[in-house]
Each structure stands twice: as C-alpha cells, then as structure tokens.
Amino acid sequence: MLTTETGLFPGLARVGVTQLVNGLGDAELPAQAASQVRADLSTAGQARSERDEVAMVPTMMAQARAVTDLGDLPLYVLTAPVDTQTNWLTPQTELAALSDNSVHLVVAGADHQSLLDNQAAAAVSSQAITQVVDAARTGTPLD
C-alpha cells in the first residue's frame, strides 16, 4: 500500500501538491535555509527518490537481517524515541550489539527528523558522526 501511495509522489510534485504537504514541522532552521529545504522537498526528483527508497525497504531490511557481526567496526546508534514504532528500542539495541566498538544513545525528546533539523539533536548527530570517523581513521574505540 505504501509503495502504491509513494508511486504517486512524482506526479503530485509536478503539479505542486507536495509544496502543500512538505512542511518542516518543528525545524529550527534559518528562514532562508527552511525555504530552500521546502523547495528541495517539493521537486519531482525528490519525490522519485522517496518513492524508490520506500520500494527498496523490504530488500534493505532483508540485507540488514543477514548481518550478524560487525566485529570491531565503530558503530554509533542514535535512537529517536518520539513517534517511533512500538518496541523500536529493541532492534536499535540489537543493532548496537553487532559491533564490539559501539555506542547506543537514546536522544531524549528527538524524533527521526529532529536528529537533522533541531539544533540540539543535530549537534548530537554531528558529534556521533565525528566520533565514528575519528575512530575509523585512528583505529581507536568509540568513547
């Protein structure tokens, strides 16, 4: 059903409908940046990308389930607990357990999108990315 619905996204974008529904919620972006994000989210290309991503979810999930061990690869799992699926914490904890060099952090008050566009939550995301890159470059464990 969701794949069928997302299949309509590119056509709806071409006639401007996605401009009406692609809000930024509680985004803490400067006005010019928020305007640019809204414009980018309203294009047919973005809509095709979203449609294609949703269509690949079953394949991606099957591939993810096939991974059973990441050894000591650095892995930082950020969990946004707001508006998630029931029992979302369990698979997130299992994901973190795949690596001997992992950190799992539940970002209180965050939802999926706020990890990108809320100043405090995005700072946590940026710090996690930096720590993983540093650990991968230096071969040191995550903090």
VEXDREN-2710 file (C-alpha; in Angstrom, 1 decimal):
% VEXDREN-2710
k/r/px/py/pz
1/MET/0.0/0.0/0.0
2/LEU/2.7/2.5/0.9
3/THR/4.6/1.7/-2.3
4/THR/1.4/2.5/-4.3
5/GLU/1.0/5.8/-2.4
6/THR/4.6/6.8/-2.9
7/GLY/4.3/6.0/-6.6
8/LEU/2.1/9.0/-6.9
9/PHE/4.6/11.4/-5.4
10/PRO/6.4/12.4/-8.6
11/GLY/3.2/13.3/-10.4
12/LEU/1.9/15.2/-7.4
13/ALA/5.2/17.1/-7.2
14/ARG/4.9/18.2/-10.8
15/VAL/1.6/19.8/-10.2
16/GLY/2.6/21.5/-6.9
17/VAL/0.7/19.3/-4.4
18/THR/3.8/18.3/-2.5
19/GLN/4.5/22.0/-1.7
20/LEU/1.3/22.0/0.4
21/VAL/2.3/18.9/2.4
22/ASN/6.0/19.1/2.8
23/GLY/6.3/21.0/6.0
24/LEU/9.3/21.1/8.2
25/GLY/7.4/20.6/11.5
26/ASP/9.5/21.9/14.3
27/ALA/12.6/22.5/12.3
28/GLU/15.0/25.1/13.8
29/LEU/16.4/26.4/10.5
30/PRO/17.1/30.0/9.5
31/ALA/14.3/31.3/7.2
32/GLN/16.4/31.1/4.0
33/ALA/17.5/27.5/4.8
34/ALA/14.0/26.4/5.6
35/SER/12.7/27.9/2.3
36/GLN/15.4/26.0/0.4
37/VAL/14.6/22.8/2.2
38/ARG/10.9/23.2/1.4
39/ALA/11.7/23.9/-2.2
40/ASP/14.0/20.9/-2.5
41/LEU/11.5/18.6/-0.8
42/SER/8.8/19.6/-3.3
43/THR/10.6/18.6/-6.5
44/ALA/9.7/15.6/-8.7
45/GLY/13.2/14.4/-8.3
46/GLN/12.9/14.3/-4.5
47/ALA/9.6/12.6/-4.9
48/ARG/11.1/9.9/-7.1
49/SER/13.9/9.4/-4.6
50/GLU/11.4/8.9/-1.8
51/ARG/9.3/6.5/-3.9
52/ASP/12.4/4.5/-4.8
53/GLU/13.6/4.4/-1.2
54/VAL/10.3/3.1/0.0
55/ALA/10.2/0.5/-2.7
56/MET/13.7/-0.8/-1.6
57/VAL/12.7/-1.1/2.1
58/PRO/12.0/-4.9/2.0
59/THR/15.3/-5.6/0.3
60/MET/17.2/-3.3/2.7
61/MET/15.6/-5.0/5.7
62/ALA/16.4/-8.5/4.4
63/GLN/20.0/-7.4/3.8
64/ALA/20.2/-5.9/7.3
65/ARG/18.9/-9.0/8.9
66/ALA/21.6/-11.0/7.2
67/VAL/24.4/-9.1/9.0
68/THR/25.2/-10.9/12.2
69/ASP/28.6/-9.4/13.3
70/LEU/30.4/-6.1/12.6
71/GLY/33.5/-7.1/14.6
72/ASP/35.1/-4.0/16.0
73/LEU/33.9/-1.6/13.3
74/PRO/32.9/1.7/15.0
75/LEU/29.1/2.0/15.2
76/TYR/27.1/4.7/16.8
77/VAL/23.4/4.1/17.1
78/LEU/21.2/7.1/17.8
79/THR/17.7/6.3/18.7
80/ALA/15.0/8.9/18.4
81/PRO/12.2/7.8/20.8
82/VAL/9.4/10.1/19.7
83/ASP/6.8/8.9/17.2
84/THR/8.5/5.5/16.7
85/GLN/7.2/2.1/16.1
86/THR/6.2/0.0/19.1
87/ASN/9.2/-1.7/20.7
88/TRP/11.6/0.3/18.5
89/LEU/14.3/0.3/21.2
90/THR/14.8/-3.5/21.0
91/PRO/16.0/-3.6/17.4
92/GLN/18.1/-0.5/18.0
93/THR/19.8/-2.2/21.0
94/GLU/20.3/-5.3/18.9
95/LEU/21.9/-3.2/16.1
96/ALA/24.4/-1.7/18.6
97/ALA/25.3/-5.2/19.8
98/LEU/26.5/-6.2/16.3
99/SER/29.8/-4.3/17.0
100/ASP/32.3/-4.7/19.8
101/ASN/33.0/-1.0/19.3
102/SER/29.6/0.7/19.6
103/VAL/27.7/3.3/21.4
104/HIS/23.9/3.4/21.7
105/LEU/22.4/6.7/22.7
106/VAL/18.7/7.4/23.0
107/VAL/18.3/11.1/22.3
108/ALA/15.5/12.2/24.7
109/GLY/12.7/14.2/23.0
110/ALA/14.0/13.6/19.5
111/ASP/12.1/12.2/16.5
112/HIS/13.7/10.9/13.3
113/GLN/13.7/14.3/11.5
114/SER/14.8/16.3/14.5
115/LEU/18.2/14.5/14.5
116/LEU/18.8/16.6/11.4
117/ASP/17.0/19.9/11.9
118/ASN/16.7/20.5/15.6
119/GLN/19.8/22.4/16.9
120/ALA/20.4/20.3/20.0
121/ALA/19.5/16.9/18.4
122/ALA/21.5/17.7/15.3
123/ALA/24.5/18.6/17.4
124/VAL/24.3/15.1/18.9
125/SER/24.1/13.6/15.4
126/SER/27.1/15.6/14.3
127/GLN/29.1/14.6/17.3
128/ALA/28.3/10.9/16.7
129/ILE/29.4/11.1/13.1
130/THR/32.6/12.8/14.0
131/GLN/33.4/10.2/16.7
132/VAL/32.8/7.3/14.2
133/VAL/35.0/9.0/11.5
134/ASP/37.8/9.6/14.1
135/ALA/37.6/6.0/15.4
136/ALA/37.7/4.6/11.9
137/ARG/40.7/6.8/11.0
138/THR/42.7/6.1/14.1
139/GLY/41.6/2.6/15.0
140/THR/40.7/3.7/18.4
141/PRO/37.5/2.7/20.3
142/LEU/34.5/5.0/20.5
143/ASP/34.1/6.9/23.7
END
